Amino acid sequence: MTSNREFHFGLLRVSIIQLLKSHGFDRAKPSSVDTLTDLYTRYLGLLTVEIIKLAQSRMDLDDTIALQDITTAFQNLGIIKPVDVLDIY
């Protein structure tokens, strides 16, 4: 009998394997897949903590998450870079 954590890790592991396969990887060591899955869970956790921190810092009446919280968290973690529309390429 496995715990919920192991079950969810296994489900995410299958998703990571499918992502690797869609990017052209035919084979991967189980330890490599486990490492990528662990990195993904840690990065998703970091993103979640950042979004919650930004939502709480807005000091609204309720702690709902706004679109600005998500985009600011993406910028803080370097997922997206802000683009100035007035910049000349």
C-alpha positions as CSV (number, residue, x, y, z in Angstrom):
1,M,0.0,0.0,0.0
2,T,1.4,3.4,-1.0
3,S,0.9,6.7,0.6
4,N,-0.9,9.6,-1.1
5,R,2.5,11.3,-1.6
6,E,3.9,8.4,-3.5
7,F,0.8,8.0,-5.5
8,H,0.8,11.6,-6.6
9,F,4.5,11.5,-7.3
10,G,3.9,8.5,-9.5
11,L,1.2,10.3,-11.4
12,L,3.4,13.3,-12.0
13,R,6.2,11.0,-13.0
14,V,4.1,9.6,-15.8
15,S,3.4,13.2,-17.0
16,I,7.1,14.0,-16.9
17,I,7.8,10.8,-19.0
18,Q,5.2,11.9,-21.5
19,L,6.7,15.4,-21.7
20,L,10.2,13.9,-22.2
21,K,8.8,11.6,-25.0
22,S,7.1,14.6,-26.7
23,H,10.5,16.3,-26.8
24,G,12.2,13.4,-28.5
25,F,13.6,11.4,-25.6
26,D,13.1,7.7,-26.2
27,R,14.8,6.4,-23.0
28,A,15.7,7.8,-19.7
29,K,17.0,6.2,-16.5
30,P,14.4,6.0,-13.7
31,S,16.7,8.0,-11.5
32,S,16.8,10.8,-14.1
33,V,13.0,10.8,-14.4
34,D,12.7,10.9,-10.6
35,T,15.1,13.8,-10.4
36,L,13.2,15.8,-13.0
37,T,9.9,15.0,-11.3
38,D,11.4,16.2,-7.9
39,L,12.7,19.4,-9.5
40,Y,9.3,20.1,-11.0
41,T,7.5,19.6,-7.7
42,R,10.0,21.9,-5.9
43,Y,9.7,24.6,-8.6
44,L,5.9,24.4,-8.5
45,G,6.0,24.7,-4.8
46,L,8.3,27.7,-5.0
47,L,5.9,29.3,-7.5
48,T,2.9,28.6,-5.3
49,V,4.6,30.1,-2.2
50,E,5.6,33.2,-4.2
51,I,2.0,33.7,-5.5
52,I,0.5,33.3,-2.0
53,K,3.1,35.8,-0.6
54,L,2.2,38.3,-3.2
55,A,-1.5,37.9,-2.7
56,Q,-1.2,38.4,1.0
57,S,1.0,41.5,0.6
58,R,-1.7,43.3,-1.3
59,M,-3.7,43.7,1.9
60,D,-7.1,43.2,0.4
61,L,-10.1,42.3,2.5
62,D,-9.8,38.7,1.3
63,D,-6.7,36.8,0.2
64,T,-7.9,36.0,-3.3
65,I,-5.3,35.5,-5.9
66,A,-5.3,38.1,-8.7
67,L,-3.8,37.9,-12.1
68,Q,-1.2,40.5,-11.1
69,D,0.0,38.1,-8.3
70,I,0.6,35.4,-10.9
71,T,2.3,37.5,-13.4
72,T,4.5,39.2,-10.8
73,A,5.5,35.7,-9.4
74,F,6.3,34.6,-13.0
75,Q,8.5,37.7,-13.3
76,N,10.2,37.2,-9.9
77,L,11.1,33.6,-10.8
78,G,12.3,34.5,-14.3
79,I,9.6,32.5,-16.1
80,I,8.6,35.6,-18.1
81,K,10.5,38.8,-18.7
82,P,8.6,42.1,-18.8
83,V,8.4,43.7,-22.2
84,D,8.3,47.4,-22.7
85,V,6.1,48.2,-25.6
86,L,7.9,51.4,-26.4
87,D,11.3,49.7,-26.8
88,I,12.7,49.7,-30.3
89,Y,14.1,46.4,-31.3
